Amino acid sequence: MNKSTLPCERCGVVVKIQKHHIVHRVNGGGNNPENLKPLCEACHDYQHAKEKIESSLAAERRRVEILERRLQALERL
């Protein structure tokens, strides 16, 4: 990605463009163009904060589902 010509995919600015990995490298994502999204610094920070919150919400939903199943099992006793 050429930093000077690609606009941010979220807000459209063309300054301080960074490469955001759609599938993060720690999760096996590569540096191939299909896995990279140009984002300005502010939108990149926003994207990571959003992903962290979404991940936390998903984990909480899983915990609630487990507790609901346990409660249902207890109710059957």
N, C-alpha and C positions, 0 to 999 in steps of 0.2 A: 504494500500500500504506500502510495506516495503521500507523505504528510501534508504537502502543500496544496494538493488539488482535490482530495476527497473531502466532502463535507461530512459533518456528524450526521449519522442516520437518524438521530432522535430530534435534534434541534436545528440542524442545517448550517451551523457555523463552520468556519474553515480554519480555526485557530486551535492550537494545542491538541491536534487529533492524535488519538491513541488507538492501538489495536485491541479490541475486546475479543477474547476467545469465547465463542458461543458454547462449545464444550470445553471446559477448562482443561489446561494441560495436565493437572493432577488427576483428572478423570479420563485421561487418554486422548484428549483433543489435540490436534496438530496445528501447525502453522499454515495449513493449506488455505487458499483464499475463501473457500466455502465456509470455513470455520471462523473467519475473522470479520468483525464488524467495526467500521470506523466510528469512534465516538470521541467527542471532545472530553476534556478532563472532567468537567462537572457531570456530564451525562454518564461517563464511565464510572465515576464514584456512585452516582445514583443507581446504575445498573447493578453494581455489586451489593449495595445496601438492600435493594429490592430483592435480589436473589437470596440474600441471607434471611430476610424476613419470610419469604416464601418457603424456604427450607425449614425454618423454625415452625411455621404454621403447619406444614405437612407432618412434621414430627409430632406436634401436639395432637393433630387429628388422629394419628396412629395410636398415640397413648390413650386418647379418649375411647377409641374403638375397642382397645384391649380391655379397658376398665368396664365398658358397657357389656362386653362378652362375659367378663368375670361376674358382674352383677347379675346377669341373666342366668348364669350357671348356679349362683347362690339362690336365686329365686326359685329354681326348679327343685331344690333340696327340700 
